[in-house]
Amino acid sequence: MEINNPVIQLCIAGTQAEFQNQIPTAKKFYKQAWKIHTNDYEACIAAHYMARHQKDPKVEFIWNKKALGYSSTCQDEQVSAFLPSLNLNMGKSFEKLGDHEAAQHCYSKASQLGLTHQMELE
C-alpha cells in the first residue's frame, strides 16, 4: 500500500477514528477519500472503506461491488494483498442479502487467495 497516497492517508485516519469509536468521523474521512480518488486503485480502496458502516445492506453491497470491480482494472501488485478482503466483504454482502450461494462463491475465492471464512448459519 502506498502510505503517502492521500486517499490511503484518509482511509487510515478513518480507521483510527473507528478504533476510537468515532464512526461519524470515520465515515467523513472515507467519503473524502472517495471524493478525491484519481484512479482505479484509489477508487478500489476508497469504495472498500465506503462500504463500512452502511446501515442498508443494499448500499453496502453496491460499495463492495464497486471496490471489487475497480480491483479488476488495477495492476495485480497494487491489489493482490487486498483481494482476499474484497472477496470476503462481497461474500458478507451477499450473505446479508440472502444469496448464500453467491456468498459461498466469494468465500471460496477468498479462501483460494489465502483467507478462510465460515458462513454464518442462521
N, CA and C of each residue as an Amber inpcrd file, in Angstrom:
protein
   366
   0.8370000  -1.1760000   0.0000000   0.0000000   0.0000000   0.0000000
   0.8860000   1.2450000   0.0000000   0.4890000   2.2190000  -0.7460000
   1.2490000   3.4680000  -0.8600000   0.8720000   4.4050000   0.2900000
   1.6210000   4.3350000   1.3650000   1.2850000   5.0440000   2.5950000
   1.2030000   6.5630000   2.4350000   1.9120000   7.1350000   1.4760000
   1.8840000   8.5870000   1.2740000   0.7600000   9.0410000   0.3530000
   0.0030000   8.1130000  -0.1660000  -1.1170000   8.4310000  -1.0410000
  -2.2140000   9.1150000  -0.2080000  -2.7250000  10.2710000  -0.6450000
  -3.7450000  10.9970000   0.1260000  -5.0150000  10.1800000   0.3910000
  -5.4360000   9.3640000  -0.5600000  -6.6320000   8.5320000  -0.3590000
  -6.3700000   7.5230000   0.7510000  -5.2180000   6.8990000   0.7060000
  -4.8750000   5.9120000   1.7300000  -4.7040000   6.5840000   3.0880000
  -4.1280000   7.7730000   3.1110000  -3.9890000   8.5020000   4.3740000
  -5.3570000   8.7980000   4.9870000  -6.3190000   9.1780000   4.1560000
  -7.6710000   9.4340000   4.6590000  -8.3160000   8.1520000   5.1880000
  -8.0940000   7.0440000   4.5050000  -8.6590000   5.7700000   4.9640000
  -8.0050000   5.3210000   6.2670000  -6.7140000   5.5660000   6.4130000
  -6.0300000   5.2630000   7.6790000  -6.5990000   6.1330000   8.7980000
  -6.7980000   7.4150000   8.5140000  -7.3890000   8.3140000   9.5120000
  -8.7880000   7.8440000   9.8890000  -9.5430000   7.3770000   8.9010000
 -10.8770000   6.8470000   9.1720000 -10.8270000   5.6150000  10.0570000
  -9.8860000   4.7380000   9.7810000  -9.7360000   3.5310000  10.5900000
  -9.3400000   3.8890000  12.0200000  -8.4640000   4.8640000  12.1730000
  -8.0780000   5.3130000  13.5140000  -9.2850000   5.8870000  14.2560000
 -10.1220000   6.6310000  13.5440000 -11.3480000   7.1570000  14.1580000
 -12.2680000   6.0080000  14.5750000 -12.3530000   4.9730000  13.7320000
 -13.1610000   3.7970000  14.0890000 -12.6690000   3.1760000  15.3880000
 -11.3530000   3.0260000  15.5280000 -10.7800000   2.4180000  16.7320000
 -11.1320000   3.2170000  17.9790000 -11.3900000   4.5090000  17.7970000
 -11.7870000   5.3680000  18.9160000 -13.3090000   5.4830000  19.0060000
 -13.9930000   4.6200000  18.2590000 -15.4570000   4.5740000  18.2180000
 -16.0730000   5.8980000  17.7560000 -15.3780000   6.5960000  16.8750000
 -15.8700000   7.8460000  16.2940000 -16.3220000   7.5530000  14.8560000
 -17.3930000   6.7950000  14.7490000 -17.8570000   6.3050000  13.4470000
 -18.2520000   7.4460000  12.5050000 -18.9890000   8.4700000  12.9570000
 -19.3130000   9.5750000  12.0350000 -18.0600000  10.2510000  11.4640000
 -17.0360000  10.3980000  12.2850000 -15.7810000  10.9890000  11.8150000
 -15.1160000  10.0660000  10.8030000 -15.1070000   8.7820000  11.0950000
 -14.5260000   7.8040000  10.1640000 -15.2240000   7.8790000   8.8130000
 -16.5380000   7.9350000   8.8370000 -17.3020000   7.9970000   7.5860000
 -16.9590000   9.2560000   6.7850000 -16.7070000  10.3600000   7.4730000
 -16.3130000  11.6010000   6.7850000 -14.9740000  11.4250000   6.0750000
 -14.0380000  10.7750000   6.7540000 -12.7360000  10.5160000   6.1230000
 -12.9010000   9.6340000   4.8880000 -13.7140000   8.5880000   4.9900000
 -13.9140000   7.6730000   3.8590000 -14.6030000   8.3840000   2.6900000
 -15.5760000   9.2230000   3.0260000 -16.2790000   9.9740000   1.9800000
 -15.3200000  10.9270000   1.2630000 -14.4540000  11.5700000   2.0210000
 -13.4630000  12.4690000   1.4170000 -12.5000000  11.6780000   0.5340000
 -12.1010000  10.4950000   0.9780000 -11.2190000   9.6410000   0.1700000
 -11.8900000   9.3110000  -1.1590000 -13.1820000   8.9970000  -1.1090000
 -13.9070000   8.6910000  -2.3470000 -13.9520000   9.9170000  -3.2600000
 -14.1710000  11.0840000  -2.6790000 -14.2690000  12.3160000  -3.4750000
 -12.9770000  12.6450000  -4.2150000 -11.8400000  12.3300000  -3.6110000
 -10.5770000  12.7720000  -4.2080000  -9.8630000  11.6900000  -5.0160000
 -10.4430000  10.4920000  -5.1180000  -9.7180000   9.4390000  -5.8580000
  -9.4870000   9.8860000  -7.3030000  -8.3370000   9.4900000  -7.8290000
  -7.9640000   9.9160000  -9.1820000  -7.6950000   8.7520000 -10.1240000
  -7.7460000   7.5250000  -9.5960000  -7.5080000   6.3650000 -10.4580000
  -8.2500000   5.1490000  -9.8960000  -8.2200000   4.0630000 -10.6220000
  -8.9740000   2.8720000 -10.2200000  -8.4530000   2.2520000  -8.9300000
  -7.1610000   2.3130000  -8.7120000  -6.5890000   1.7900000  -7.4680000
  -7.1510000   2.5540000  -6.2670000  -7.1110000   3.8730000  -6.3340000
  -7.6460000   4.6910000  -5.2450000  -9.1510000   4.4860000  -5.0920000
  -9.8550000   4.3430000  -6.2160000 -11.3010000   4.1000000  -6.1630000
 -11.5920000   2.7770000  -5.4700000 -10.8010000   1.7630000  -5.7610000
 -10.9590000   0.4520000  -5.1330000 -10.8200000   0.5660000  -3.6160000
  -9.7680000   1.2290000  -3.1780000  -9.5120000   1.3910000  -1.7430000
 -10.6340000   2.1990000  -1.0880000 -10.9660000   3.3340000  -1.6800000
 -11.9920000   4.2060000  -1.0930000 -13.3540000   3.5170000  -1.0480000
 -13.7260000   2.8160000  -2.1050000 -15.0200000   2.1170000  -2.1270000
 -15.0640000   1.0320000  -1.0570000 -13.9460000   0.3410000  -0.8670000
 -13.8630000  -0.6900000   0.1770000 -14.2010000  -0.0870000   1.5400000
 -13.6490000   1.0730000   1.8120000 -13.9090000   1.7160000   3.0980000
 -15.2870000   2.3710000   3.1500000 -15.7900000   2.8380000   2.0250000
 -17.1440000   3.4100000   1.9910000 -18.1890000   2.3580000   2.3530000
 -17.8990000   1.1010000   2.0680000 -18.8500000   0.0250000   2.3750000
 -19.0190000  -0.1700000   3.8840000 -18.0230000   0.2210000   4.6340000
 -18.0660000   0.0230000   6.0830000 -19.1460000   0.9020000   6.7090000
 -19.8180000   0.3620000   7.6640000 -20.7950000   1.0870000   8.4790000
 -22.0090000   1.5820000   7.6960000 -22.2990000   0.9650000   6.5690000
 -23.5270000   1.3060000   5.8490000 -24.6880000   0.6130000   6.5620000
 -25.7380000   1.3500000   6.8250000 -26.8940000   0.7690000   7.5200000
 -27.7170000  -0.1170000   6.6020000 -27.7760000   0.2400000   5.3350000
 -28.5660000  -0.5080000   4.3580000 -27.6690000  -1.5500000   3.6830000
 -27.9860000  -2.8480000   3.8290000 -27.1650000  -3.8890000   3.2030000
 -27.0510000  -3.7420000   1.6870000 -28.0660000  -3.1590000   1.0620000
 -28.0050000  -2.9560000  -0.3930000 -26.9580000  -1.9030000  -0.7540000
 -26.8570000  -0.8670000   0.0570000 -25.8500000   0.1750000  -0.1740000
 -24.4600000  -0.3980000   0.0930000 -24.3330000  -1.1810000   1.1470000
 -23.0590000  -1.8500000   1.4400000 -22.6510000  -2.7340000   0.2610000
 -23.6140000  -3.4770000  -0.2820000 -23.3600000  -4.3450000  -1.4380000
 -22.8360000  -3.5310000  -2.6210000 -23.4730000  -2.3960000  -2.8900000
 -23.0680000  -1.5500000  -4.0240000 -21.6190000  -1.1030000  -3.8630000
 -21.2560000  -0.6600000  -2.6630000 -19.8750000  -0.2090000  -2.4420000
 -18.8890000  -1.3660000  -2.5530000 -19.2490000  -2.5280000  -1.9960000
 -18.3520000  -3.6850000  -2.1060000 -18.2020000  -4.1310000  -3.5570000
 -19.2870000  -4.0520000  -4.3080000 -19.2340000  -4.4160000  -5.7290000
 -18.3330000  -3.4400000  -6.4950000 -18.4490000  -2.1510000  -6.1640000
 -17.5720000  -1.1530000  -6.7980000 -16.1120000  -1.4550000  -6.4890000
 -15.8200000  -1.7240000  -5.2300000 -14.4340000  -1.9950000  -4.8330000
 -13.8810000  -3.1910000  -5.5940000 -14.6470000  -4.2640000  -5.6560000
 -14.1900000  -5.4600000  -6.3660000 -14.0590000  -5.1800000  -7.8570000
 -14.9790000  -4.4100000  -8.4090000 -14.9150000  -4.0590000  -9.8270000
 -13.6800000  -3.2400000 -10.1640000 -13.3930000  -2.2430000  -9.3440000
 -12.1950000  -1.4310000  -9.5810000 -10.9240000  -2.2570000  -9.4290000
 -10.9580000  -3.2540000  -8.5540000  -9.7560000  -4.0780000  -8.3570000
  -9.3770000  -4.8190000  -9.6330000 -10.3640000  -5.1260000 -10.4560000
 -10.0830000  -5.8920000 -11.6780000  -9.3980000  -5.0480000 -12.7510000
  -9.4080000  -3.7410000 -12.5890000  -8.7590000  -2.8700000 -13.5740000
  -7.4150000  -2.3370000 -13.0810000  -7.0120000  -2.7710000 -11.8920000
  -5.7290000  -2.3470000 -11.3280000  -4.6500000  -3.3600000 -11.6760000
  -3.4160000  -2.9240000 -11.5600000  -2.3020000  -3.8490000 -11.7370000
  -2.2940000  -4.8290000 -10.5690000  -1.9980000  -6.0900000 -10.8560000
  -2.0490000  -7.1400000  -9.8440000  -1.3160000  -6.7900000  -8.5540000
  -0.1110000  -6.2570000  -8.6750000   0.6810000  -5.9890000  -7.4760000
   0.0600000  -4.9060000  -6.5980000  -0.7790000  -4.0500000  -7.1800000
  -1.4160000  -2.9990000  -6.3840000  -2.4800000  -3.5620000  -5.4500000
  -3.2130000  -4.5620000  -5.8830000  -4.3520000  -5.0350000  -5.0940000
  -4.2650000  -6.4940000  -4.6660000  -3.2210000  -7.1970000  -5.0370000
  -3.1710000  -8.6330000  -4.7600000  -3.3170000  -8.9490000  -3.2690000
  -2.6940000  -8.1770000  -2.4060000  -2.8050000  -8.4270000  -0.9730000
  -4.1920000  -8.0740000  -0.4370000  -4.9120000  -7.2740000  -1.1640000
  -6.2130000  -6.7510000  -0.7690000  -7.3720000  -7.6250000  -1.2700000
  -7.1200000  -8.4460000  -2.2840000  -8.1860000  -9.2390000  -2.9090000
  -8.9100000 -10.1940000  -1.9590000  -8.2170000 -10.8810000  -1.0460000
  -8.9630000 -11.7550000  -0.1370000 -10.0120000 -10.9830000   0.6630000
  -9.6380000  -9.8170000   1.1690000 -10.5610000  -8.9960000   1.9470000
 -11.7300000  -8.5000000   1.0970000 -11.4430000  -8.0990000  -0.1380000
 -12.5160000  -7.6370000  -1.0340000 -13.5230000  -8.7490000  -1.2870000
 -13.0310000  -9.9660000  -1.5200000 -13.9290000 -11.0980000  -1.7590000
 -14.6960000 -11.4840000  -0.5000000 -14.0490000 -11.4230000   0.6450000
 -14.7250000 -11.7090000   1.9050000 -15.8670000 -10.7190000   2.1370000
 -15.6000000  -9.4340000   1.9360000 -16.6390000  -8.4200000   2.1420000
 -17.7780000  -8.5630000   1.1430000 -17.4490000  -8.9200000  -0.0920000
 -18.5000000  -9.1450000  -1.0890000 -19.3610000 -10.3280000  -0.6550000
 -18.7240000 -11.3710000  -0.1480000 -19.4630000 -12.5280000   0.3540000
 -20.3840000 -12.1600000   1.4980000 -19.8840000 -11.3460000   2.4170000
 -20.7240000 -10.9150000   3.5410000 -21.9220000 -10.1100000   3.0470000
 -21.7070000  -9.2960000   2.0190000 -22.8210000  -8.5290000   1.4520000
 -23.8620000  -9.4660000   0.8540000 -23.4060000 -10.4430000   0.0790000
 -24.3470000 -11.4170000  -0.4840000 -25.0940000 -12.1460000   0.6300000
 -24.3690000 -12.5160000   1.6830000 -24.9850000 -13.2380000   2.7920000
 -26.0750000 -12.3900000   3.4580000 -25.7920000 -11.1170000   3.6870000
 -26.7810000 -10.2200000   4.2970000 -28.0210000 -10.0750000   3.4250000
 -27.8290000 -10.1800000   2.1050000 -28.9550000 -10.0510000   1.1770000
 -29.6540000 -11.3880000   0.9290000 -29.1640000 -12.4490000   1.5680000
 -29.8240000 -13.7500000   1.4720000 -29.3780000 -14.6240000   0.3150000
 -28.3580000 -14.2130000  -0.4180000 -27.8650000 -15.0170000  -1.5410000
 -26.6720000 -15.8450000  -1.0540000 -26.9850000 -16.9660000  -0.4100000
 -25.9530000 -17.7860000   0.2170000 -25.0570000 -18.4870000  -0.7970000
 -25.5900000 -18.8020000  -1.9590000 -24.7740000 -19.4390000  -2.9950000
 -23.6870000 -18.4750000  -3.4900000 -24.0780000 -17.2390000  -3.7770000
 -23.1000000 -16.2370000  -4.2190000 -22.1150000 -15.9250000  -3.0960000
 -22.6120000 -15.8930000  -1.8560000 -21.7300000 -15.6510000  -0.7130000
 -20.6740000 -16.7430000  -0.6260000 -21.1000000 -17.9930000  -0.7460000
 -20.1580000 -19.1100000  -0.6540000 -19.1220000 -19.0490000  -1.7720000
 -19.5480000 -18.6310000  -2.9560000 -18.6100000 -18.4780000  -4.0750000
 -17.5210000 -17.4550000  -3.7180000 -17.9330000 -16.3320000  -3.1520000
 -16.9650000 -15.2920000  -2.7610000 -16.0550000 -15.7850000  -1.6400000
 -16.6230000 -16.5110000  -0.6680000 -15.8150000 -17.0440000   0.4260000
 -14.8030000 -18.0620000  -0.0980000 -15.2190000 -18.8600000  -1.0720000
 -14.3000000 -19.8340000  -1.6740000 -13.1550000 -19.1220000  -2.3820000
 -13.4980000 -18.0530000  -3.0920000 -12.4610000 -17.2840000  -3.7910000
 -11.4940000 -16.6580000  -2.7810000 -12.0380000 -16.1010000  -1.6920000
 -11.1850000 -15.5260000  -0.6440000 -10.2740000 -16.6010000  -0.0560000
 -10.8180000 -17.7910000   0.1310000 -10.0370000 -18.9030000   0.6660000
  -8.9100000 -19.3030000  -0.2850000  -9.2130000 -19.3420000  -1.5760000
  -8.1890000 -19.6580000  -2.5770000  -7.0640000 -18.6240000  -2.5540000
  -7.4130000 -17.4120000  -2.1580000  -6.4290000 -16.3290000  -2.0860000
  -5.7450000 -16.2560000  -0.7210000  -6.1220000 -17.1790000   0.1810000
  -5.4290000 -17.2730000   1.4600000  -6.1910000 -16.8220000   2.6860000
  -7.4720000 -16.4890000   2.5600000  -8.2600000 -16.0310000   3.7040000
  -9.4500000 -16.9610000   3.8860000  -9.5290000 -17.6190000   5.0280000
 -10.5960000 -18.5780000   5.2760000 -11.7150000 -17.9260000   6.0760000
 -12.9550000 -18.2630000   5.7130000 -14.1240000 -17.7270000   6.4040000
 -15.2230000 -18.7790000   6.3980000 -15.9280000 -18.8980000   7.4930000
 -17.0810000 -19.7830000   7.5820000 -18.3430000 -18.9360000   7.4920000
 -19.2710000 -19.3680000   6.6580000 -20.5280000 -18.6500000   6.5310000
 -21.3180000 -18.8210000   7.8270000 -21.9390000 -17.7370000   8.2800000
 -22.7470000 -17.7850000   9.4910000 -24.0360000 -18.5240000   9.1950000
 -24.3790000 -19.4470000  10.0710000 -25.6140000 -20.2080000   9.8980000
 -26.7040000 -19.5650000  10.7260000 -27.8690000 -19.4730000  10.1370000
 -28.9940000 -18.8380000  10.8410000 -29.6980000 -19.8300000  11.7150000
